[in-house]
């Protein structure tokens, strides 16, 4: 089932879309605010809800979350956040982020899942990425804060000047406690992801960004980052 609509200068408050077995597509949002909105099902898998052919420009997300959603052919141009936009167990295909973003975290499925539910969710994510040529393009985006450790790094299009690719194998034989702060924290993310690579992105705070890039360039010189 599909639906389509265009929204401009609107506000949605406490909207929860938890239906499964749906393909929601052809939505356009321009200067729309989402306040405490919820998309997806905590116990679902990405195959159960697809969001496709969506464009959003200059929108805001206040304490919003998505659970186990497959985002396909989506473009977001600048997004302001309050709190963070939490993406739990989601999968991405041809999703382009451009402009400036607030805090976005792509993380594992809901921790409240049973072991069987978590296993199904992870298996579905792996299956979707097996048929994906690229997942995310963040090369034209900046982030106040971000974490993309639940997206396979080899499927992320990035700006190599500031966005670094990490691989699990490079950290397997070292004592991470001896690394500088940013590479040390980043290395520990591999405990929580099934993927063997992911991309780290600097914050936009000038001092933090300078420290991040300096430490990641050091990691790159030692073979811990690309």
C-alpha positions as CSV (number, residue, x, y, z in Angstrom):
1,X,0.0,0.0,0.0
2,X,1.3,3.5,-0.8
3,X,0.4,7.0,0.0
4,X,1.6,10.4,-1.2
5,X,1.4,14.0,0.0
6,X,3.2,17.3,0.2
7,X,3.5,19.2,3.5
8,X,4.8,22.8,3.9
9,X,5.2,24.8,7.1
10,X,3.4,22.3,9.2
11,X,3.8,20.8,12.7
12,X,3.2,17.2,13.7
13,X,3.0,16.5,17.4
14,X,3.0,13.0,19.0
15,X,2.3,11.3,15.7
16,X,3.0,7.5,15.9
17,X,3.0,5.4,12.8
18,X,3.5,1.8,13.8
19,X,1.7,-0.2,11.1
20,X,3.7,-3.0,9.5
21,X,3.6,-4.5,6.1
22,X,3.5,-1.1,4.5
23,X,5.4,0.9,1.9
24,X,4.9,4.6,2.5
25,X,6.2,6.7,-0.4
26,X,6.2,9.9,-2.3
27,X,6.1,12.3,0.6
28,X,7.6,15.8,0.4
29,X,8.2,17.9,3.5
30,X,9.3,21.5,3.4
31,X,10.0,23.4,6.7
32,X,8.0,20.9,8.7
33,X,8.4,20.3,12.5
34,X,8.1,16.8,14.0
35,X,7.7,16.9,17.7
36,X,7.9,13.7,19.7
37,X,7.0,11.6,16.6
38,X,7.5,7.9,16.3
39,X,7.9,5.8,13.2
40,X,8.1,2.0,13.0
41,X,7.6,-0.9,15.4
42,X,10.0,-1.7,18.3
43,X,9.6,-5.4,17.7
44,X,9.6,-5.1,13.9
45,X,12.2,-5.7,11.2
46,X,13.2,-3.2,8.5
47,X,11.4,-5.3,5.9
48,X,8.1,-4.7,7.7
49,X,8.0,-0.9,7.0
50,X,9.6,0.8,4.0
51,X,9.8,4.6,3.6
52,X,10.6,5.3,-0.1
53,X,10.9,8.4,-2.4
54,X,10.8,10.9,0.4
55,X,12.3,14.4,0.3
56,X,12.6,16.7,3.3
57,X,14.1,20.2,3.3
58,X,14.8,22.4,6.3
59,X,12.8,20.4,8.8
60,X,13.1,19.9,12.5
61,X,12.8,16.8,14.6
62,X,12.3,17.2,18.4
63,X,12.8,14.0,20.4
64,X,11.8,11.7,17.5
65,X,12.7,8.1,16.8
66,X,12.4,5.5,14.1
67,X,12.5,1.7,14.9
68,X,13.3,-0.9,12.3
69,X,12.5,1.1,9.2
70,X,13.9,0.6,5.7
71,X,14.6,4.0,4.2
72,X,14.9,3.7,0.4
73,X,15.6,6.6,-2.0
74,X,15.3,9.3,0.6
75,X,16.9,12.8,0.6
76,X,17.2,15.0,3.6
77,X,18.5,18.6,3.2
78,X,19.3,20.1,6.6
79,X,17.6,19.0,9.8
80,X,17.4,20.7,13.2
81,X,17.1,18.4,16.2
82,X,16.2,18.8,19.8
83,X,17.6,15.9,21.8
84,X,18.5,13.5,19.1
85,X,17.0,11.7,16.2
86,X,17.4,8.1,17.2
87,X,17.3,5.5,14.4
88,X,17.1,2.0,16.0
89,X,17.9,-1.0,13.8
90,X,17.1,0.9,10.6
91,X,18.5,0.1,7.2
92,X,19.3,2.5,4.4
93,X,19.5,2.4,0.6
94,X,20.3,5.4,-1.5
95,X,19.7,7.9,1.4
96,X,21.4,11.3,0.8
97,X,22.0,13.8,3.6
98,X,23.1,17.3,2.6
99,X,23.4,20.5,4.6
100,X,23.6,20.9,8.3
101,X,22.2,18.4,10.8
102,X,21.7,18.3,14.6
103,X,22.3,15.0,16.5
104,X,21.6,11.8,14.7
105,X,22.3,8.3,16.0
106,X,22.0,5.1,13.9
107,X,22.2,2.4,16.4
108,X,21.3,-1.3,17.0
109,X,17.7,-2.4,17.5
110,X,15.7,-1.7,20.6
111,X,17.5,-3.2,23.6
112,X,14.2,-4.5,25.0
113,X,13.9,-7.1,22.2
114,X,14.1,-10.8,23.2
115,X,17.1,-12.7,21.9
116,X,15.0,-14.2,19.1
117,X,13.6,-10.9,18.1
118,X,17.0,-9.2,18.1
119,X,18.4,-12.0,16.0
120,X,15.6,-11.7,13.4
121,X,16.1,-7.9,13.3
122,X,19.8,-8.2,12.7
123,X,19.4,-10.9,10.1
124,X,17.0,-8.8,8.2
125,X,19.3,-5.8,8.2
126,X,22.2,-7.9,6.9
127,X,19.9,-9.4,4.2
128,X,18.9,-5.9,3.0
129,X,22.5,-4.7,2.9
130,X,23.6,-7.7,0.9
131,X,21.6,-6.4,-2.0
132,X,22.6,-2.7,-1.6
133,X,25.3,-1.0,-3.7
134,X,25.4,2.0,-1.4
135,X,23.5,2.9,1.7
136,X,24.2,6.5,2.8
137,X,25.7,9.5,1.2
138,X,26.9,12.0,3.9
139,X,29.7,13.5,1.9
140,X,27.8,16.9,1.7
141,X,26.6,17.0,5.3
142,X,27.8,18.3,8.6
143,X,26.5,17.2,12.0
144,X,26.5,18.7,15.4
145,X,26.8,15.2,16.7
146,X,26.4,11.9,15.0
147,X,27.0,8.1,15.2
148,X,26.6,5.8,12.2
149,X,28.1,2.6,13.7
150,X,25.0,0.6,12.7
151,X,25.6,1.3,9.0
152,X,28.3,-0.7,7.1
153,X,31.1,1.8,6.4
154,X,31.9,0.4,3.0
155,X,28.4,1.3,1.8
156,X,28.7,5.0,3.0
157,X,29.7,7.7,0.6
158,X,31.8,10.2,2.7
159,X,34.1,13.2,2.6
160,X,37.5,11.6,3.2
161,X,39.0,14.9,4.5
162,X,36.9,14.8,7.7
163,X,34.8,11.6,7.6
164,X,36.9,8.5,8.4
165,X,36.4,4.8,7.7
166,X,37.2,2.4,10.5
167,X,37.6,-1.4,10.1
168,X,37.2,-3.9,12.9
169,X,40.3,-5.9,12.0
170,X,42.7,-3.0,12.6
171,X,41.7,-2.9,16.3
172,X,41.6,-6.6,17.0
173,X,45.3,-6.9,18.1
174,X,45.8,-3.6,20.0
175,X,45.1,-2.3,23.4
176,X,42.4,0.3,22.7
177,X,43.1,2.0,26.0
178,X,46.3,3.3,24.6
179,X,44.6,5.2,21.8
180,X,43.6,8.9,21.9
181,X,40.1,9.6,23.1
182,X,38.2,9.7,19.8
183,X,39.7,6.6,18.2
184,X,39.4,4.7,21.5
185,X,35.7,5.4,21.9
186,X,35.1,4.7,18.2
187,X,36.9,1.3,18.4
188,X,34.5,0.2,21.2
189,X,31.5,0.6,18.9
190,X,32.5,-2.6,17.1
191,X,31.1,-4.4,20.2
192,X,27.7,-3.2,19.3
193,X,27.5,-3.6,15.5
194,X,27.5,-6.7,13.2
195,X,29.4,-4.8,10.6
196,X,33.2,-4.9,10.0
197,X,33.4,-1.2,9.1
198,X,31.7,2.0,9.8
199,X,32.2,5.8,9.3
200,X,33.0,8.3,12.0
201,X,32.1,12.0,11.5
202,X,33.3,15.1,13.4
203,X,31.1,17.4,15.4
204,X,30.7,20.9,14.2
205,X,31.9,22.6,17.4
206,X,35.2,24.1,16.1
207,X,37.4,23.0,19.0
208,X,36.0,19.5,19.1
209,X,36.2,19.2,15.4
210,X,39.9,20.2,15.3
211,X,40.7,17.6,18.1
212,X,38.6,14.9,16.3
213,X,40.4,15.5,12.9
214,X,43.8,15.6,14.5
215,X,43.3,12.4,16.4
216,X,41.7,10.6,13.4
217,X,44.6,11.7,11.2
218,X,46.9,10.3,13.7
219,X,44.9,7.0,13.6
220,X,45.1,7.1,9.8
221,X,48.9,7.5,9.9
222,X,49.0,4.4,12.2
223,X,46.7,2.3,9.9
224,X,43.7,2.5,12.2
225,X,41.6,4.7,9.9
226,X,41.1,5.4,6.2
